[in-house]
Amino acid sequence: MRLGVLDVGSNTVHLLVVDAHPGACPLPAHSHKAELRLAELLDADGAIGPRGADRVVQVVREALQAAEDKGVEELLPFATSAVRDARNSGEVLERVRAETGVELQVLPGAEEARLTFLAARRWFGWSAGKLLVVDIGGGSLEIAFGIDEEPDAAVSLPLGAGRLTGTRLPGDPPAPDDVRALRRHVRAEIGRTVGEFSRLGPPDRVVATSKTFKQLARIAGAARSTEGPYVPRELKYQSLEGWVSRLSAMTTAERAALPGVSESRAGQLVAGALVAEAVMDLFGVECLEICPWALREGVILRRLDHMGPV
C-alpha cells in the first residue's frame, strides 16, 4: 500500500510517501517539505500565536493535497516537540482538525526516542548489537539505548537546535559569552541522564540521525547525500570538536556556504554542534555512524508491524 507520514516538526512540515507492505523495506516515492520554524512563532508565554497557527493550518492543508495527488491510501499524521510543548497546543490541534480534517497525534518525547530507535535497529540489523541512538531535532534531543527493537532506556530533553538558537543565541555570529553559557547549560542537562544509560553497559555501536548530524558529518568530510543512503557515513569527535569553535565564529551566511549546510538550517548549526559535541564527550563516543532512517521511518515500520503478514 501507499502510506504517507506527515511530520509536523519544529523546523518543517514533511510529508514522506512510501510504497510499503509488511516484511519489505519501505520504498520512498515522494517527499514534500514546507518550512515552518515554529519555535520562532511562539509568543512570550510559549503559545503559538495567530500567525503561527495560520501557518500550521496552511502547510498541513498543502501536505494533505500533495498526499491526495500522490495516491496516498493511509496518512499517518503526527506532531513533535514544538506543538507538544506549546501552551495552547490543544487549541491549535483542534483548529487543524476543524479546518483540514487532519487529526495530528502528538508524540511524547520518549515515544519519539523509541520510534527513532526502532528505525535505526531495522536499518543496522541485529548484528549491530547494543545500540546507542541520538537524534537532535528542532525542539528536542532524543537518546535511546538497547539491544532489542524496544530500547531499555529512552529520554527526551528540551535541547533542540532551533529551540536553543531562538532562546539562547540571538547574535549573528553569536556572542562568545552566549556560546559558553549555552555549552554549560547543554552539558548540565545531558549530564543528568548519563548515569541512566551507563548502568546498562557500553554500546556496541553509536548511531546518530537527524539533519543536524548529517550536516555536521558532511562538513567534516562525509559523503554527499547524492551518493545515496547506503554509503557509510561517520562523524568523529576529534573533527567535530575542531568545527565547533569555527562554526561559532561564522555568520549564518558563512555557514550556509559550507558543503551540505542548507540556508534554512545554517542559523541553528552552532547550537546543534554544541549538543552533538556534548553528547559525544559525556558518553565517551569517539566516532558515531549516521543512520539515514529516523522518526518518520520508525512511524512507518510500527504501522506495518501492526498490519501483520499479507
Secondary structure as UniProt FT lines:
FT   STRAND          2..8
FT   STRAND          12..19
FT   TURN            22..23
FT   STRAND          27..35
FT   HELIX           38..41
FT   TURN            44..45
FT   HELIX           50..69
FT   TURN            70..71
FT   STRAND          74..79
FT   HELIX           81..84
FT   TURN            87..88
FT   HELIX           89..100
FT   STRAND          105..106
FT   HELIX           109..124
FT   HELIX           126..128
FT   STRAND          131..136
FT   STRAND          141..146
FT   STRAND          153..157
FT   HELIX           161..168
FT   HELIX           176..198
FT   TURN            199..200
FT   STRAND          205..209
FT   HELIX           211..219
FT   TURN            220..221
FT   HELIX           225..227
FT   TURN            229..230
FT   STRAND          234..236
FT   HELIX           237..249
FT   HELIX           252..256
FT   TURN            259..260
FT   HELIX           263..266
FT   TURN            267..268
FT   HELIX           269..282
FT   TURN            283..284
FT   STRAND          287..290
FT   HELIX           295..307
//
